[in-house]
Amino acid sequence: MFRRSEVSLPMACVYELGLGISLQGAKRVVLGEHSYDYTDGQSLVTSVDVPVASQITRASKEKPFYGIYLRLDAHEISHIVAEMDFAG
């Protein structure tokens, strides 16, 4: 879980295969020429490692930014899918 009590400048990082969820506050992720803003309850899924610029855009001491990031394991996902019964 991430907690930030103030807005931030854009920071270069790499998002790995995973799921990020904004629980409170707002965040902007820039990928190339595209900007993605997400806020309370919204999520971002990455299916490959992606270089981005990430910035907290809404946070305060009274109402900090809270977010979670779940890193996913591609091999484990492949294993689970291989065992699924699609015949129904």
PASEZA-902292 format. One line per 2 residues: number of its first residue (from 1); their letters; for each residue x, y, z of N, C-alpha, C, O, CB. Coordinates in nm, 4 decimals, decimal comma, padded with zeros to 6 digits, always signed. Last residue first. Glycine has a CB too. Layout:
% residues N
NUM	A	X Y Z X Y Z X Y Z X Y Z X Y Z ~ ... $
END
This chain:
% residues 88
88	GA	-01,7248 -02,5995 -01,9549 -01,8362 -02,5456 -01,8820 -01,9317 -02,6376 -01,8245 -02,0284 -02,5949 -01,7613 -01,9051 -02,4619 -01,9614 ~ -01,4913 -02,6029 -02,0880 -01,6040 -02,6786 -02,1464 -01,7349 -02,6442 -02,0777 -01,8425 -02,6583 -02,1358 -01,5785 -02,8298 -02,1365 $
86	FD	-01,2733 -02,4931 -01,9694 -01,3559 -02,4018 -02,0472 -01,4776 -02,4719 -02,1080 -01,5593 -02,4068 -02,1731 -01,2729 -02,3381 -02,1571 ~ -01,1098 -02,5255 -01,6853 -01,1998 -02,6058 -01,7680 -01,2956 -02,5121 -01,8399 -01,3881 -02,4581 -01,7792 -01,2780 -02,7105 -01,6821 $
84	ME	-00,7670 -02,4411 -01,6269 -00,9092 -02,4053 -01,6277 -00,9876 -02,4950 -01,7235 -00,9375 -02,5348 -01,8286 -00,9272 -02,2574 -01,6671 ~ -00,4980 -02,4861 -01,6438 -00,5757 -02,5797 -01,5644 -00,7258 -02,5517 -01,5668 -00,8039 -02,6308 -01,5138 -00,5270 -02,5776 -01,4234 $
82	AV	-00,4040 -02,2690 -01,7874 -00,3890 -02,4034 -01,8451 -00,4733 -02,5067 -01,7717 -00,5157 -02,6053 -01,8319 -00,2427 -02,4459 -01,8426 ~ -00,4478 -02,0636 -01,6035 -00,5287 -02,0685 -01,7258 -00,5225 -02,2078 -01,7881 -00,6236 -02,2591 -01,8361 -00,4805 -01,9622 -01,8274 $
80	IH	-00,2461 -02,1264 -01,4156 -00,3865 -02,1264 -01,3763 -00,4780 -02,1403 -01,4982 -00,5732 -02,2183 -01,4969 -00,4200 -01,9981 -01,2994 ~ -00,0154 -02,0889 -01,5744 -00,0425 -02,2182 -01,5116 -00,1906 -02,2294 -01,4739 -00,2528 -02,3327 -01,4987 +00,0464 -02,2373 -01,3865 $
78	SI	-00,0322 -01,8174 -01,6372 -00,0341 -01,9179 -01,7444 -00,0695 -02,0551 -01,6898 -00,1453 -02,1293 -01,7522 +00,1016 -01,9235 -01,8155 ~ -00,0032 -01,7116 -01,3771 -00,1271 -01,6886 -01,4519 -00,1402 -01,7907 -01,5638 -00,2485 -01,8457 -01,5841 -00,1309 -01,5452 -01,5093 $
76	EH	+00,2604 -01,7913 -01,3247 +00,1511 -01,8425 -01,2421 +00,0163 -01,8250 -01,3129 -00,0683 -01,9144 -01,3086 +00,1492 -01,7710 -01,1056 ~ +00,3972 -01,6424 -01,5161 +00,4053 -01,7889 -01,5179 +00,2915 -01,8505 -01,4374 +00,2333 -01,9509 -01,4784 +00,5408 -01,8362 -01,4624 $
74	AD	+00,3396 -01,3767 -01,4397 +00,2930 -01,4272 -01,5693 +00,2956 -01,5796 -01,5745 +00,2052 -01,6404 -01,6317 +00,3786 -01,3701 -01,6824 ~ +00,2308 -01,2479 -01,1497 +00,3313 -01,3421 -01,1979 +00,2786 -01,4075 -01,3256 +00,1834 -01,4853 -01,3204 +00,3651 -01,4499 -01,0889 $
72	LR	+00,1793 -00,9040 -01,0548 +00,1298 -01,0330 -01,1024 +00,2449 -01,1167 -01,1587 +00,3435 -01,0628 -01,2088 +00,0204 -01,0128 -01,2096 ~ +00,1552 -00,6862 -00,7844 +00,2428 -00,7379 -00,8895 +00,1947 -00,8780 -00,9258 +00,1720 -00,9611 -00,8379 +00,3934 -00,7395 -00,8435 $
70	LY	-00,0625 -00,4503 -00,7023 -00,0476 -00,5951 -00,6943 +00,0359 -00,6417 -00,8119 -00,0088 -00,6368 -00,9265 -00,1857 -00,6661 -00,6926 ~ -00,0722 -00,1651 -00,5177 -00,0215 -00,2209 -00,6416 +00,0019 -00,3691 -00,6201 +00,0768 -00,4090 -00,5308 +00,1086 -00,1491 -00,6875 $
68	IG	-00,2862 +00,0918 -00,3933 -00,2228 -00,0388 -00,3795 -00,1760 -00,0848 -00,5164 -00,2337 -00,0476 -00,6186 -00,3199 -00,1425 -00,3161 ~ -00,3049 +00,4148 -00,2346 -00,3129 +00,3265 -00,3495 -00,2472 +00,1933 -00,3189 -00,1630 +00,1833 -00,2296 -00,2481 +00,3909 -00,4713 $
66	YF	-00,4034 +00,7247 -00,1186 -00,3829 +00,5849 -00,0844 -00,3974 +00,5032 -00,2115 -00,4928 +00,5216 -00,2872 -00,4831 +00,5373 +00,0254 ~ -00,3257 +01,0537 -00,0417 -00,3421 +00,9567 -00,1497 -00,3140 +00,8188 -00,0927 -00,2125 +00,7981 -00,0261 -00,2476 +00,9884 -00,2710 $
64	PK	-00,4973 +01,2061 +00,2450 -00,3814 +01,1607 +00,1671 -00,4204 +01,0702 +00,0496 -00,5317 +01,0181 +00,0429 -00,2846 +01,0868 +00,2579 ~ -00,6391 +01,4469 +00,3743 -00,6939 +01,3445 +00,2852 -00,5823 +01,2958 +00,1931 -00,5730 +01,3382 +00,0779 -00,8150 +01,4001 +00,2022 $
62	EK	-00,4798 +01,6033 +00,5382 -00,6147 +01,5689 +00,5832 -00,6749 +01,4553 +00,5016 -00,7533 +01,3760 +00,5539 -00,7048 +01,6906 +00,5757 ~ -00,2540 +01,6334 +00,3849 -00,2410 +01,5702 +00,5161 -00,3770 +01,5243 +00,5676 -00,3882 +01,4202 +00,6324 -00,1761 +01,6669 +00,6162 $
60	SA	-00,3379 +01,5377 +00,0443 -00,3143 +01,6365 +00,1501 -00,2957 +01,5616 +00,2817 -00,3189 +01,4409 +00,2891 -00,4329 +01,7397 +00,1600 ~ -00,3573 +01,5063 -00,3097 -00,3261 +01,4491 -00,1790 -00,3033 +01,5619 -00,0797 -00,2548 +01,6689 -00,1163 -00,2018 +01,3563 -00,1865 $
58	RT	-00,3457 +01,4637 -00,6416 -00,4373 +01,5099 -00,5364 -00,4076 +01,4328 -00,4083 -00,4294 +01,3119 -00,3994 -00,5872 +01,4914 -00,5791 ~ -00,1399 +01,3702 -00,7979 -00,1970 +01,5007 -00,8323 -00,2994 +01,5508 -00,7312 -00,3366 +01,6681 -00,7342 -00,2611 +01,4936 -00,9677 $
56	IQ	+00,1573 +01,2029 -00,8194 +00,0396 +01,2180 -00,7338 -00,0135 +01,3595 -00,7581 +00,0595 +01,4571 -00,7410 +00,0740 +01,1932 -00,5796 ~ +00,2852 +01,0579 -01,1138 +00,2737 +01,1785 -01,0320 +00,1463 +01,1738 -00,9485 +00,0389 +01,1441 -01,0009 +00,2752 +01,3047 -01,1206 $
54	SA	+00,5178 +00,8981 -01,3295 +00,4060 +00,8868 -01,2367 +00,4053 +01,0071 -01,1435 +00,5105 +01,0531 -01,0992 +00,4142 +00,7550 -01,1561 ~ +00,6073 +00,7996 -01,6453 +00,6268 +00,9050 -01,5454 +00,5012 +00,9040 -01,4594 +00,3900 +00,9087 -01,5119 +00,6524 +01,0483 -01,6122 $
52	VP	+00,7246 +00,4705 -01,7453 +00,6252 +00,5776 -01,7341 +00,6809 +00,6901 -01,6469 +00,7860 +00,6772 -01,5842 +00,4915 +00,5235 -01,6751 ~ +00,7887 +00,1750 -01,9166 +00,8497 +00,2946 -01,8567 +00,7491 +00,4099 -01,8595 +00,6949 +00,4426 -01,9650 +00,9808 +00,3343 -01,9323 $
50	VD	+00,6527 -00,1380 -01,8418 +00,6316 -00,0137 -01,9148 +00,7025 +00,1021 -01,8440 +00,6796 +00,1254 -01,7253 +00,4807 +00,0157 -01,9290 ~ +00,6162 -00,4825 -01,8862 +00,6919 -00,3778 -01,8180 +00,6877 -00,2517 -01,9039 +00,7155 -00,2566 -02,0237 +00,8397 -00,4227 -01,7911 $
48	VS	+00,2703 -00,5655 -01,9572 +00,4141 -00,5777 -01,9829 +00,4843 -00,4698 -01,9015 +00,4203 -00,3764 -01,8532 +00,4475 -00,5643 -02,1368 ~ +00,0239 -00,5025 -01,8696 +00,0444 -00,6410 -01,9118 +00,1897 -00,6693 -01,9496 +00,2271 -00,7846 -01,9714 -00,0460 -00,6733 -02,0292 $
46	TV	-00,1257 -00,3213 -01,6134 -00,0156 -00,3265 -01,7088 +00,0130 -00,4723 -01,7405 +00,0248 -00,5555 -01,6505 +00,1117 -00,2550 -01,6532 ~ -00,4118 -00,1434 -01,5265 -00,3533 -00,2757 -01,5440 -00,2409 -00,2650 -01,6457 -00,2588 -00,2062 -01,7523 -00,4603 -00,3799 -01,5892 $
44	LS	-00,5460 +00,0679 -01,2923 -00,4601 +00,0638 -01,4087 -00,3969 -00,0744 -01,4126 -00,3357 -00,1182 -01,3152 -00,3519 +00,1772 -01,4050 ~ -00,8597 +00,1941 -01,1599 -00,7424 +00,1085 -01,1623 -00,6672 +00,1187 -01,2947 -00,7179 +00,1707 -01,3940 -00,7827 -00,0350 -01,1365 $
42	QG	-01,0544 +00,3794 -00,9180 -01,0138 +00,3471 -01,0544 -00,8830 +00,2687 -01,0520 -00,8062 +00,2756 -00,9560 -00,9987 +00,4757 -01,1393 ~ -01,1071 +00,4547 -00,6558 -01,1708 +00,3347 -00,7090 -01,1321 +00,2979 -00,8511 -01,1742 +00,1931 -00,9002 -01,3158 +00,3512 -00,7030 $
40	DT	-01,0222 +00,7861 -00,7039 -01,0847 +00,6914 -00,6119 -01,1545 +00,5757 -00,6837 -01,2477 +00,5958 -00,7615 -01,1841 +00,7638 -00,5245 ~ -00,8470 +00,8120 -01,0203 -00,8840 +00,8614 -00,8888 -00,9558 +00,7520 -00,8107 -00,9498 +00,6354 -00,8496 -00,9726 +00,9868 -00,9005 $
38	YD	-00,6198 +00,8798 -01,2871 -00,7154 +00,7947 -01,2184 -00,7274 +00,8358 -01,0731 -00,6336 +00,8866 -01,0117 -00,6745 +00,6480 -01,2291 ~ -00,5232 +00,9752 -01,6076 -00,5542 +01,0197 -01,4723 -00,6501 +00,9200 -01,4096 -00,7492 +00,8805 -01,4710 -00,6148 +01,1631 -01,4722 $
36	YS	-00,2756 +00,9450 -01,8403 -00,3890 +00,8737 -01,7808 -00,4055 +00,9204 -01,6375 -00,3144 +00,9073 -01,5557 -00,3688 +00,7190 -01,7868 ~ -00,1508 +01,0626 -02,1462 -00,1622 +01,0855 -02,0034 -00,2882 +01,0164 -01,9521 -00,3948 +01,0275 -02,0126 -00,1649 +01,2374 -01,9715 $
34	HE	+00,0787 +01,0042 -02,4112 -00,0534 +00,9826 -02,3521 -00,0487 +00,9973 -02,2003 +00,0446 +00,9508 -02,1348 -00,1068 +00,8439 -02,3898 ~ +00,3239 +01,0037 -02,5247 +00,2453 +01,1265 -02,5400 +00,1082 +01,1173 -02,4745 +00,0299 +01,2120 -02,4812 +00,2287 +01,1590 -02,6865 $
32	GL	+00,4616 +00,7904 -02,2899 +00,4851 +00,8555 -02,4188 +00,4101 +00,9877 -02,4240 +00,4296 +01,0740 -02,3385 +00,4418 +00,7639 -02,5357 ~ +00,2563 +00,7938 -02,0349 +00,3234 +00,6940 -02,1174 +00,3397 +00,7533 -02,2563 +00,2428 +00,7650 -02,3314 +00,2433 +00,5587 -02,1217 $
30	VV	+00,1986 +00,9029 -01,7148 +00,2260 +00,9459 -01,8524 +00,3088 +00,8380 -01,9208 +00,4144 +00,7969 -01,8729 +00,3006 +01,0840 -01,8557 ~ -00,0450 +00,9100 -01,4721 +00,0612 +00,8284 -01,5298 +00,0764 +00,8708 -01,6749 -00,0214 +00,8743 -01,7496 +00,0301 +00,6744 -01,5175 $
28	RK	-00,1563 +01,0631 -01,1793 -00,1420 +01,0733 -01,3253 -00,0232 +00,9875 -01,3667 +00,0836 +00,9916 -01,3056 -00,1227 +01,2230 -01,3717 ~ -00,3962 +01,0299 -00,9182 -00,2634 +01,0036 -00,9711 -00,2674 +01,0169 -01,1226 -00,3681 +00,9863 -01,1864 -00,2132 +00,8627 -00,9288 $
26	AG	-00,5686 +01,1238 -00,6170 -00,5591 +01,1116 -00,7625 -00,4141 +01,0984 -00,8048 -00,3225 +01,1473 -00,7387 -00,6238 +01,2325 -00,8318 ~ -00,7640 +00,9956 -00,3390 -00,6744 +01,0917 -00,4013 -00,6704 +01,0699 -00,5514 -00,7588 +01,0049 -00,6073 -00,5336 +01,0811 -00,3420 $
24	QL	-00,7838 +00,6499 -00,2709 -00,8210 +00,7863 -00,2324 -00,7188 +00,8810 -00,2919 -00,5996 +00,8501 -00,2949 -00,8289 +00,8025 -00,0765 ~ -00,7162 +00,4246 -00,4166 -00,8217 +00,4146 -00,3163 -00,8730 +00,5513 -00,2725 -00,9909 +00,5669 -00,2407 -00,7715 +00,3381 -00,1962 $
22	SI	-00,6244 +00,3050 -00,7217 -00,6272 +00,4284 -00,6427 -00,7445 +00,4189 -00,5457 -00,8594 +00,4066 -00,5882 -00,6394 +00,5560 -00,7347 ~ -00,4439 +00,0213 -00,8007 -00,5764 +00,0745 -00,7669 -00,5602 +00,1976 -00,6797 -00,4915 +00,1950 -00,5776 -00,6633 -00,0323 -00,6948 $
20	GL	-00,2767 -00,1690 -01,0428 -00,2695 -00,0587 -00,9480 -00,4088 -00,0027 -00,9255 -00,4836 +00,0185 -01,0210 -00,1737 +00,0517 -00,9981 ~ -00,1503 -00,4759 -01,1273 -00,2754 -00,4022 -01,1123 -00,2559 -00,2957 -01,0060 -00,2223 -00,3272 -00,8918 -00,3934 -00,4971 -01,0753 $
18	GL	+00,1075 -00,5939 -01,3590 +00,0344 -00,5820 -01,2343 -00,0921 -00,4988 -01,2437 -00,1348 -00,4575 -01,3515 +00,1223 -00,5242 -01,1319 ~ +00,4273 -00,5935 -01,4739 +00,3005 -00,6629 -01,4902 +00,2239 -00,6566 -01,3588 +00,2707 -00,7087 -01,2576 +00,3225 -00,8101 -01,5349 $
16	EY	+00,5648 -00,2741 -01,3670 +00,5742 -00,4134 -01,4060 +00,4342 -00,4705 -01,4245 +00,3348 -00,4044 -01,3946 +00,6532 -00,4944 -01,3013 ~ +00,6596 +00,0440 -01,4553 +00,5491 -00,0353 -01,4016 +00,5624 -00,1759 -01,4560 +00,5705 -00,1954 -01,5773 +00,4100 +00,0266 -01,4383 $
14	VC	+00,9353 +00,2295 -01,3775 +00,8886 +00,1225 -01,4650 +00,7772 +00,0487 -01,3926 +00,7969 -00,0030 -01,2826 +01,0050 +00,0252 -01,5045 ~ +00,9672 +00,5916 -01,3688 +00,9728 +00,4585 -01,3097 +00,9286 +00,3556 -01,4138 +00,8894 +00,3915 -01,5249 +00,8837 +00,4502 -01,1823 $
12	AM	+01,0084 +00,9338 -01,2958 +01,0270 +00,8253 -01,3918 +01,0377 +00,6922 -01,3178 +01,1080 +00,6812 -01,2174 +01,1530 +00,8495 -01,4787 ~ +00,7705 +01,1453 -01,1619 +00,8870 +01,0635 -01,1315 +00,8940 +00,9484 -01,2317 +00,7969 +00,8749 -01,2498 +00,8812 +01,0100 -00,9852 $
10	PL	+00,6425 +01,4758 -01,1314 +00,6499 +01,3508 -01,2071 +00,7809 +01,2772 -01,1775 +00,8875 +01,3382 -01,1691 +00,6374 +01,3785 -01,3584 ~ +00,6018 +01,5781 -00,7862 +00,6473 +01,6045 -00,9213 +00,6464 +01,4722 -00,9973 +00,6493 +01,3662 -00,9349 +00,7894 +01,6703 -00,9222 $
8	SV	+00,3041 +01,5372 -00,5848 +00,4449 +01,5158 -00,6177 +00,4756 +01,5644 -00,7589 +00,3855 +01,5882 -00,8394 +00,4813 +01,3674 -00,6037 ~ +00,1047 +01,6349 -00,2991 +00,1226 +01,6099 -00,4419 +00,2718 +01,5982 -00,4715 +00,3553 +01,6434 -00,3932 +00,0577 +01,7231 -00,5274 $
6	ES	+00,1076 +01,4595 +00,0156 +00,1192 +01,5811 -00,0657 +00,1365 +01,5428 -00,2116 +00,1780 +01,4314 -00,2431 +00,2379 +01,6690 -00,0182 ~ +00,1023 +01,2223 +00,1460 +00,0223 +01,3296 +00,2045 +00,0396 +01,4622 +00,1308 -00,0079 +01,5657 +00,1774 +00,0588 +01,3473 +00,3502 $
4	RR	+00,0637 +00,8902 +00,0411 +00,1333 +01,0173 +00,0180 +00,0439 +01,1293 +00,0691 -00,0757 +01,1321 +00,0400 +00,1681 +01,0377 -00,1343 ~ +00,1043 +00,5484 +00,0562 +00,0387 +00,6637 +00,1179 +00,1250 +00,7856 +00,0917 +00,2454 +00,7841 +00,1173 +00,0162 +00,6423 +00,2716 $
2	FM	+00,0464 +00,2232 -00,0726 +00,1193 +00,3497 -00,0808 +00,0370 +00,4598 -00,0148 -00,0853 +00,4637 -00,0286 +00,1514 +00,3860 -00,2285 ~ +00,0850 -00,1171 +00,0000 +00,0000 +00,0000 +00,0000 +00,0898 +00,1238 +00,0000 +00,1947 +00,1270 +00,0644 -00,0968 -00,0004 +00,1226 $
END
